[in-house]
Amino acid sequence: GAVVSQHPSRVICKSGTSVKIECRSLDFQATTMFWYRQFPKKSLMLMATSNEGSKATYEQGVEKDKFLINHASLTLSTLTVTSAHPEDSSFYICSARVLPGPAYNEQFFGPGTRLTVL
Amino acid sequence: GDSVTQMEGPVTLSEEAFLTINCTYTATGYPSLFWYVQYPGEGLQLLLKATKADDKGSNKGFEATYRKETTSFHLEKGSVQVSDSAVYFCALSDREDSSYKLIFGSGTRLLVRP
């Protein structure tokens, strides 16, 4: 149980295009989903927190107009990188926090999406 | 703000050696502490956690004890295996923060040689 999927697993795009990454909780409902960015040999940097049906909360320094987050349901959140540039190339990881229950407040992580912008 | 500091890697050990990965934290509140593991090509998995002082989290032979007096949560394993090769992340979650977001350390890569 508690599986989180991400799609696509890797994407290559041209500079200036937009890319959408999906994060799904497959067998549980998530009150909150988180989006992280991981640089090579570096830690995960929290980009934003999204709650179903409300606007995402962005961390300081993260451009909300560039990284659009939509949390349409209790099992789906999407991150859209708008007008992508090479410096946006990174590994993007989502996680989901379960509704109240035995694993409440535990986060389950997706496998990540490797974005390469040419 | 809250932060987590881990020892830099990579850590290279021979199979059956003893492992310690140091982790210290700073927090204004009373955090919960976690160790996550990331195997090559996979997402992060929770390895163990502790929610209050002196708690010991354990899983798959790994252990870590929540030491409030030294603000530490060091990861240990008595005998590592090649399959333990991965990146290990120490993290905290401030229970005063209703979002329960995680703050991660920089990660420590472990390489276990046969």
Interface residues (C-beta under 8 A of the other chain):
Chain A: V4 T32 F34 K41 K42 S43 L44 L46 T49 T57 I93 S95 R97 N105 E106 Q107 F108 F109 G110 P111 G112
Chain B: Y36 G41 E42 G43 L44 Q45 L46 K49 F89 S93 S99 Y100 K101 L102 I103 F104 G105 S106 G107 R109
